[in-house]
Amino acid sequence: MNMLAAGAEAAKETAAGAHMLMDGFIMLAAALVFVLLFRRMGLGATLGYLVAGAVVGPQVLGLVGDAEGILSFAELGIVLLLFVVGLELNPARLWRMKREIFGLGLLQVALCGLAITALIRLSTDFTPAAALALGLPLALSSTAQVLPMLQSAGRLRTPFGERAFAVLLFQDLSIIPLITIIAALSRNPADTGGPAGWVLALMTLAAMAGLIAAGRFVIRPLFGLIGGLGERELFIVAALFTVAASAALMEALGLSTALGAFIAGVMLADSPYRHELEADVEPFRSILLGMFFLAVGMMLDLGAIAERPLFVFGMAAGLIAVKVAVIVGIGLAFKMRWRAALALGLLLSQGGEFGFVLFAQARDALLISESASSIFSAVVTLSMATTPFLMAATTRIRRQPMPDAGTREEPSAQTANALVVGYGRFGQTVAQTLMAGGITVTLVDRDVEMIDTAGEFGAKVYFGDGTRLDLLRQAGAGEAQLILFCIDRDQVDADLVRAVKDAFPQAYVYVRAFDRRSVMALYGSGAEFVVREVFESAVRMARLGLDRLGLSEQQIESAVDSYRSRDKQRLMKQSEANDLYAAREIMVTEPQIPRDED
């Protein structure tokens, strides 16, 4: 009998394995077809995954079930996404974004949450507590949808992308207060024994501190040990372990798993393993994020929509309209141009994946019914589906120049030996020197005031964003022998340089870098020349100082050559190791050349 039972159990396991394999085949096939179709239609991959999930899910063809199980597993895609984003944001850069995170982000969550609560209260017979339990989660947007859209458009590291990310990051941070609010409103006697809000806050801070300490004293040495072994497979295992461990810690405490992964990524952003980690995690992130949206599509309750179609579609439209209006208003208050504020509002207009979690908690707290949870989950899914349409439909409005820039000429089929992007104090010197040597130059800048001022002095500068490949092509990058990025700060990154090199392989690419960190970030990008913006002027001042102090010309040349050589060696070692503190022993820290006694 035992053998028969064991055989039956083995047969069940084999059948379950075959069933999972068939489910995987069906989901991947549907994703392949619909994502290709929607990509060709210019509507993005997210909508393709949502539709594919709805078609193969239990509501339409019924080919695949257990959407909640798939969703629970695929949420790892969001965790990996936040880990990768964290790798691109070192702590110093994150600190610079504090105003956007705790100013723009806080206002967005609070004002959108209250406005949507008022909308629900006015349009339904829900109690104030139920309206609040629904309205606050709807203020959150979809990190899983918005960040890939910014990444694919190459805008994640732009000022606009950083503002959008700052809002999304604060939304992740707000999960704990929202959970606390719903717990405080709960009418379920079983919830009275839960931890107080201040306890959850302390747990969050303690968990974040623990992750920071682990990243510095455990994870970095671990990757150093693995890197020395040269085992790439072990490196992948360690990367996934880091993500899973940080997420598991947060989940055990009832906190945001994505936030834990993000903190782990930030702690490794300045490490020499950043690029390797990003490359190793990326394939897993992509497929799991696709599965997440497939599962969301499968969970779409078409029955709830069919019962109250006008309410569901009307509420989805109301949600989008309210969030766009509020975010545009906040953006204008933060001195964003109205087109950028509109783009931000549309990009964040959908409901987010955390809404599903918070609706379930509100249901368990007896604040809303099962049907209300299904209806508003459908509202979130529909709002997600509209985002690609809204962004595509408003492209012309969002991209056209500002009204006061309407008369500025944009480049159109220009031909010149050199293309200079950015006509500030740096670009002016570069461009005028080139033209003094008889080189034809096309000038591009997006600062309207600068263009007008340059025009008063007889310089022809075209209006446009020189970090866009399509505009570079219009400006003659396809024929130019030199493309010189003279814009300030860190607007030009390695990904942009690689894209420019791929699009215009005949051109040499020169880049102005802000500091040593900028040069290190551009290492391996393919740029032919990267120059720190104050390097040569600093060396020039040092030469003049040495001359004034009485050193001979030979001594001055020896000192300058020695410094340049040491600095070049140090910068190379820093770039190779991606470590600002590498090769510190090469620095000149004591006098090297004695003064002449005579």
C-alpha positions in Angstrom: 0.0 0.0 0.0 2.8 2.3 0.9 4.4 1.7 -2.5 1.1 2.4 -4.3 0.6 5.6 -2.3 4.2 6.7 -3.1 3.6 5.9 -6.8 0.4 7.9 -6.8 2.1 10.8 -5.2 4.9 10.7 -7.7 2.4 10.6 -10.6 0.7 13.7 -9.1 4.0 15.5 -8.9 4.8 14.6 -12.5 1.4 15.8 -13.7 1.8 19.0 -11.7 5.2 19.6 -13.3 3.8 19.0 -16.8 0.9 21.4 -16.0 3.3 24.1 -14.9 5.4 23.6 -18.0 2.3 23.9 -20.2 1.2 27.0 -18.3 4.6 28.6 -18.9 4.5 27.7 -22.6 1.1 29.3 -23.0 2.0 32.5 -21.1 5.2 33.0 -23.0 3.6 32.3 -26.4 0.8 34.8 -25.6 3.3 37.4 -24.4 5.4 36.9 -27.5 2.5 37.5 -29.8 0.8 40.4 -28.0 4.0 42.3 -27.0 5.2 42.1 -30.6 1.8 43.3 -31.9 1.6 46.2 -29.4 5.2 47.2 -29.9 4.6 47.4 -33.7 1.5 49.6 -33.0 3.7 51.8 -30.8 1.7 51.1 -27.6 4.5 49.6 -25.5 5.2 46.2 -24.0 3.2 46.7 -20.8 -0.2 46.9 -22.6 0.8 43.8 -24.6 1.4 41.8 -21.4 -1.8 43.0 -19.8 -3.9 42.0 -22.8 -2.1 38.7 -23.2 -2.8 37.9 -19.5 -6.5 38.8 -19.9 -6.9 36.6 -23.0 -5.2 33.4 -21.6 -6.6 33.9 -18.1 -9.7 32.5 -16.5 -12.0 35.3 -17.6 -11.6 34.7 -21.4 -10.0 31.5 -22.7 -9.2 29.9 -19.3 -6.0 28.4 -20.5 -4.0 29.4 -17.4 -5.2 29.7 -13.8 -3.7 30.6 -10.4 -3.2 34.2 -11.3 -2.6 35.2 -7.7 0.2 32.5 -7.3 1.9 33.7 -10.5 1.5 37.4 -9.3 3.1 36.6 -5.9 6.1 35.0 -7.6 6.4 37.6 -10.4 6.5 40.4 -7.9 10.2 39.5 -7.7 10.4 41.4 -11.0 9.5 44.6 -9.2 12.1 43.8 -6.5 14.8 43.3 -9.1 13.7 46.5 -10.9 14.2 48.5 -7.8 17.5 46.8 -7.1 18.8 47.8 -10.6 17.5 51.4 -10.1 19.3 51.5 -6.7 22.6 50.5 -8.4 22.3 53.6 -10.6 21.8 55.9 -7.6 24.7 56.4 -5.2 23.9 57.8 -1.8 25.3 61.2 -2.6 23.0 61.6 -5.7 20.1 60.3 -3.6 20.8 62.9 -1.0 20.7 65.6 -3.7 17.2 64.5 -4.6 15.8 64.9 -1.0 13.7 68.0 -1.9 12.0 66.1 -4.7 11.5 62.9 -2.6 10.1 64.5 0.5 8.6 67.6 -1.1 7.2 66.6 -4.5 6.6 63.0 -3.4 4.9 63.9 -0.1 2.6 66.4 -1.7 1.7 64.0 -4.5 0.7 61.2 -2.2 -1.2 63.4 0.3 -3.1 65.7 -2.2 -3.9 62.9 -4.7 -5.0 60.6 -1.9 -7.4 63.2 -0.4 -8.7 64.3 -3.8 -9.5 60.7 -4.9 -11.1 60.0 -1.5 -13.3 63.0 -2.1 -14.2 61.7 -5.6 -15.1 58.3 -4.2 -17.1 59.8 -1.3 -19.1 62.1 -3.7 -19.8 59.4 -6.4 -20.6 56.4 -4.1 -22.4 55.6 -0.8 -19.1 54.4 0.9 -18.5 55.5 4.4 -15.7 58.1 5.0 -13.4 55.3 6.3 -14.0 53.1 3.3 -13.5 56.0 0.9 -10.2 56.8 2.6 -9.1 53.2 2.5 -9.7 53.2 -1.2 -8.6 56.7 -2.1 -5.2 56.6 -0.4 -4.0 53.4 -2.2 -5.2 54.9 -5.6 -2.8 57.8 -5.1 0.1 55.4 -5.7 1.4 54.8 -9.2 2.8 51.8 -10.9 6.6 51.6 -10.3 6.6 48.4 -12.4 5.2 50.3 -15.4 6.7 53.8 -15.1 10.4 53.0 -14.5 10.7 50.7 -17.6 9.0 53.4 -19.7 11.6 56.0 -18.5 14.4 53.5 -19.0 13.3 52.6 -22.6 13.0 56.3 -23.4 16.4 57.1 -22.0 15.0 59.6 -19.5 15.5 58.0 -16.1 18.7 60.0 -15.4 17.3 63.3 -16.7 15.9 66.0 -14.4 12.4 64.9 -15.5 13.1 61.2 -14.8 14.6 62.0 -11.4 11.5 63.8 -10.4 9.3 60.9 -11.5 11.5 58.5 -9.7 11.5 60.7 -6.5 7.7 60.5 -6.4 7.7 56.7 -6.9 10.3 56.3 -4.2 8.3 58.3 -1.7 5.2 56.2 -2.7 7.2 53.1 -1.7 8.1 54.8 1.6 4.5 55.7 2.2 3.4 52.1 2.2 4.0 51.8 6.0 1.9 54.9 6.9 -0.9 53.7 4.6 -0.9 50.3 6.2 -1.0 52.0 9.6 -3.9 54.2 8.6 -6.0 51.3 7.3 -5.2 49.3 10.5 -6.3 52.2 12.6 -9.6 52.4 10.7 -10.1 48.6 10.9 -13.5 47.3 12.2 -12.1 43.7 12.5 -11.6 42.8 16.2 -8.6 40.6 15.2 -6.6 43.6 14.1 -6.6 45.3 17.5 -3.5 43.3 18.6 -1.3 44.5 15.7 1.8 46.7 16.3 1.3 50.4 16.6 2.2 52.8 13.9 5.3 54.1 15.7 6.5 50.6 16.2 6.2 49.9 12.4 8.1 53.2 11.8 10.9 52.1 14.1 11.0 48.6 12.5 11.3 50.3 9.1 14.3 52.5 10.2 15.9 49.5 11.9 15.6 47.3 8.9 17.0 50.1 6.6 19.9 50.6 9.0 20.5 46.8 9.1 20.6 46.6 5.3 23.0 49.5 5.0 25.3 47.9 7.6 25.0 44.5 5.8 25.8 46.1 2.4 29.0 47.7 3.8 30.4 45.0 6.0 29.0 41.7 4.5 27.9 42.1 0.9 30.8 44.1 -0.4 33.5 41.8 1.1 31.5 38.8 -0.2 31.5 40.1 -3.8 35.3 40.9 -3.4 35.9 37.3 -2.5 33.8 36.0 -5.4 35.3 38.4 -7.8 38.8 37.0 -6.9 37.6 33.5 -7.8 36.5 34.6 -11.3 33.3 32.4 -11.2 30.6 34.3 -13.0 27.9 31.7 -12.1 28.7 32.3 -8.4 28.5 36.0 -8.9 25.0 35.6 -10.3 24.0 33.5 -7.4 25.4 36.1 -5.0 23.5 38.9 -6.8 20.2 37.0 -6.6 20.9 36.1 -2.9 21.4 39.8 -2.1 18.1 40.8 -3.7 16.2 37.9 -2.2 17.7 38.4 1.3 16.9 42.1 1.4 13.4 41.6 0.2 12.8 38.6 2.6 13.9 40.8 5.5 11.4 43.5 4.6 8.6 41.0 4.0 9.2 39.3 7.3 8.7 42.7 9.0 5.6 43.4 6.9 7.4 46.2 4.9 7.9 46.9 1.2 10.1 44.3 -0.4 10.9 46.6 -3.3 12.2 49.2 -0.8 14.6 46.7 0.7 16.0 45.7 -2.7 16.4 49.4 -3.6 18.4 50.1 -0.4 20.6 47.1 -1.2 21.2 48.5 -4.7 22.1 51.9 -3.4 24.6 50.4 -1.0 26.4 48.7 -3.9 26.1 51.7 -6.3 29.6 52.9 -5.6 31.2 49.5 -5.6 33.3 48.2 -8.5 30.8 45.4 -9.1 27.9 47.7 -10.1 28.0 47.0 -13.8 28.5 43.3 -13.4 25.5 43.1 -11.0 23.3 45.1 -13.3 24.2 42.9 -16.3 23.6 39.7 -14.3 20.2 40.7 -12.8 18.7 42.3 -15.9 17.5 39.1 -17.7 15.7 37.9 -14.6 14.2 41.4 -14.0 12.8 41.6 -17.6 11.1 38.2 -17.7 9.7 38.4 -14.1 8.3 41.9 -14.8 6.6 40.6 -17.9 5.1 37.8 -15.9 3.9 40.3 -13.3 1.9 42.2 -15.9 0.6 38.9 -17.4 -0.7 38.0 -13.9 -2.3 41.4 -13.5 -4.1 40.9 -16.8 -5.2 37.5 -15.7 -6.7 38.9 -12.5 -8.8 41.5 -14.4 -12.3 40.8 -13.2 -14.3 41.1 -16.4 -17.5 40.0 -14.5 -17.2 43.0 -12.2 -16.7 45.3 -15.2 -19.7 43.8 -17.0 -21.9 44.3 -13.9 -21.2 48.0 -13.6 -19.3 49.1 -16.7 -20.2 52.8 -16.5 -19.0 53.0 -12.9 -15.7 51.1 -13.5 -14.8 53.1 -16.7 -16.0 56.3 -15.2 -14.0 55.8 -12.0 -10.9 54.9 -14.0 -11.4 58.1 -16.0 -12.0 60.1 -12.8 -8.9 58.6 -11.2 -6.7 59.6 -14.2 -8.2 63.1 -14.4 -7.8 63.8 -10.7 -4.2 62.6 -10.6 -3.2 64.5 -13.7 -4.7 67.7 -12.4 -3.2 67.5 -9.0 0.3 66.4 -10.2 0.3 69.2 -12.9 -0.5 71.7 -10.2 2.2 70.4 -7.9 4.7 70.4 -10.8 3.9 74.0 -11.6 4.4 74.9 -7.9 7.8 73.3 -8.1 8.6 75.6 -11.1 8.4 72.9 -13.8 7.4 74.0 -17.3 3.8 73.1 -17.9 4.6 70.6 -20.6 6.9 68.8 -18.3 4.3 69.0 -15.5 1.7 67.5 -17.9 4.0 64.7 -18.9 4.7 63.9 -15.2 1.0 63.9 -14.5 0.2 61.6 -17.4 3.1 59.3 -16.6 1.9 58.8 -13.0 -1.8 58.9 -13.6 -2.5 55.2 -13.3 -3.1 53.2 -10.1 -0.3 51.0 -8.8 0.4 47.4 -8.0 0.5 48.2 -4.3 -3.2 49.1 -4.6 -4.0 45.3 -4.8 -2.2 44.7 -1.5 -3.9 47.6 0.3 -7.3 46.8 -1.1 -6.9 43.3 0.3 -5.9 44.7 3.7 -8.9 47.1 3.7 -11.2 44.1 2.8 -9.7 42.1 5.7 -10.2 45.1 8.0 -14.0 44.9 7.1 -13.8 48.4 5.6 -14.8 47.4 2.1 -16.6 44.3 0.6 -15.1 41.6 -1.6 -17.0 43.1 -4.6 -15.7 46.6 -3.9 -12.1 45.2 -3.8 -12.7 43.5 -7.2 -14.2 46.6 -8.8 -11.4 48.9 -7.7 -8.8 46.4 -8.6 -10.3 46.5 -12.1 -10.1 50.3 -12.0 -6.4 50.0 -11.3 -5.8 47.6 -14.1 -7.7 49.7 -16.6 -5.8 52.8 -15.6 -2.6 50.9 -16.2 -3.8 50.0 -19.7 -4.5 53.7 -20.5 -1.0 55.0 -19.8 0.6 54.0 -23.1 -2.3 55.4 -25.0 -2.2 58.7 -23.1 1.5 59.1 -23.5 1.3 58.3 -27.3 -1.7 60.6 -27.8 0.0 63.6 -26.2 3.5 63.2 -27.7 3.0 66.2 -30.0 1.8 68.4 -27.2 4.5 67.5 -24.8 7.4 67.7 -27.2 6.7 70.9 -29.0 8.9 73.9 -28.0 7.8 76.4 -25.4 5.7 79.3 -26.7 8.6 81.8 -26.3 10.8 79.4 -28.3 8.4 79.0 -31.2 10.4 81.3 -33.5 13.8 79.6 -32.7 14.9 77.6 -35.6 15.5 73.8 -35.1 18.2 72.1 -37.0 17.1 70.6 -40.3 19.4 68.5 -42.5 22.5 70.5 -41.4 26.0 69.5 -42.7 29.2 70.5 -40.9 32.5 69.0 -39.9 31.7 69.3 -36.2 28.5 69.3 -34.1 28.7 71.1 -30.8 26.0 70.3 -28.3 25.7 73.0 -25.6 26.7 76.7 -26.2 27.4 77.8 -22.6 30.8 79.2 -21.5 32.5 75.8 -22.3 30.8 75.3 -25.6 31.5 78.8 -26.8 35.2 78.4 -26.3 35.2 75.0 -28.1 33.1 76.2 -31.0 34.9 79.5 -31.6 38.3 77.7 -31.5 37.2 75.2 -34.1 35.8 77.9 -36.3 39.1 79.9 -35.9 40.8 76.9 -37.4 38.5 76.9 -40.4 36.1 74.1 -39.3 32.4 74.3 -40.1 30.4 73.9 -36.9 26.7 73.3 -36.1 25.6 74.6 -32.7 22.7 73.1 -30.7 21.3 74.3 -27.3 18.0 74.1 -25.6 18.4 77.3 -23.5 16.2 79.9 -25.2 17.8 82.8 -23.4 21.3 81.6 -24.4 20.2 81.2 -28.0 18.9 84.8 -28.1 22.0 86.2 -26.5 24.3 84.3 -28.9 22.2 85.7 -31.8 22.9 89.2 -30.6 26.6 88.5 -31.1 26.0 87.0 -34.5 26.2 83.3 -33.6 23.7 80.9 -35.1 22.5 78.4 -32.5 19.7 75.9 -33.2 17.1 75.0 -30.6 16.8 71.4 -29.5 17.7 68.7 -27.0 21.1 67.5 -28.1 20.8 64.2 -26.1 18.1 63.0 -28.4 19.3 60.8 -31.3 16.6 62.0 -33.7 17.6 65.6 -33.2 21.3 64.8 -33.5 20.5 63.2 -36.8 18.6 66.3 -38.0 21.6 68.4 -36.9 23.9 66.5 -39.2 25.4 64.0 -36.9 25.3 61.4 -39.7 27.8 63.4 -41.7 29.8 65.1 -38.9 33.4 64.0 -38.2 33.2 65.3 -34.6 30.4 65.4 -32.1 31.3 67.4 -29.0 29.0 67.3 -26.0 29.8 70.5 -24.1 26.8 70.5 -21.7 27.3 70.7 -18.0 26.8 68.4 -15.1 26.1 64.7 -15.8 23.6 64.9 -18.7 25.8 62.7 -20.9 26.2 59.2 -19.5 27.8 56.0 -20.9 24.5 54.7 -22.4 24.0 57.9 -24.4 27.6 57.8 -25.7 27.2 54.2 -26.8 23.9 55.0 -28.5 25.6 57.9 -30.3 28.5 55.7 -31.4 26.2 53.0 -32.7 24.0 55.5 -34.6 26.9 57.6 -36.0 29.9 55.3 -36.2 31.9 57.7 -38.5 32.0 60.5 -35.9 34.5 60.9 -33.0 32.7 61.7 -29.8 34.2 64.1 -27.3 32.6 64.7 -23.9 32.9 67.4 -21.3 32.9 65.8 -17.8 32.0 67.5 -14.6 34.6 65.8 -12.3 36.6 62.6 -11.8 33.4 60.7 -11.0 31.9 61.7 -14.3 35.1 60.5 -16.1 34.9 57.2 -14.2 31.2 56.8 -15.2 32.1 57.3 -18.8 34.9 54.7 -18.7 34.4 52.1 -21.5 31.6 54.1 -23.2 33.5 54.4 -26.4 34.1 58.2 -26.3 37.4 59.1 -28.0 38.1 61.9 -25.5 36.7 62.9 -22.1 37.9 66.1 -20.5 37.2 67.5 -17.0 35.9 71.0 -17.4 38.3 72.8 -15.0 41.3 70.5 -15.4 43.3 72.5 -18.0 42.6 75.9 -16.4 43.7 74.5 -13.0 47.0 73.3 -14.5 47.4 76.6 -16.2 47.0 78.5 -12.9 49.5 76.2 -11.3 52.0 76.9 -14.0 51.7 80.6 -13.5 52.1 80.1 -9.8 55.3 78.1 -10.2 56.6 80.8 -12.6 55.8 83.6 -10.1 57.6 81.7 -7.3 60.8 81.6 -9.4 61.0 78.1 -10.7 62.8 77.6 -14.0 61.0 76.7 -17.2 62.5 73.2 -17.0 61.4 72.7 -13.5 57.9 73.9 -14.3 57.7 71.5 -17.3 58.9 68.6 -15.1 56.4 69.4 -12.4 53.5 69.6 -14.8 54.5 66.5 -16.7 54.9 64.6 -13.4 51.4 65.7 -12.2 49.8 64.9 -15.5 51.4 61.4 -15.6 50.4 60.6 -12.0 46.9 61.9 -12.5 46.4 59.9 -15.7 47.6 56.7 -14.0 45.4 57.3 -11.0 42.3 58.1 -13.1 42.8 54.9 -15.2 43.1 52.8 -12.0 40.0 54.5 -10.5 38.0 53.9 -13.7 39.0 50.3 -14.0 38.1 49.6 -10.4 35.2 52.0 -10.3 36.6 53.1 -7.0 37.3 56.8 -6.2 39.8 55.7 -3.6 41.9 53.5 -5.8 45.6 54.3 -6.3 45.7 57.0 -3.6 49.4 56.4 -3.2 50.0 57.9 -6.7 48.6 61.3 -5.6 51.2 64.1 -5.1 50.9 64.9 -1.4 54.5 66.3 -0.7 56.8 68.7 -2.6 58.6 66.8 -5.4 60.9 69.4 -7.1 63.3 71.5 -4.9 63.6 75.2 -5.7 66.9 76.4 -7.2 69.2 77.7 -4.4 70.7 80.3 -6.8 
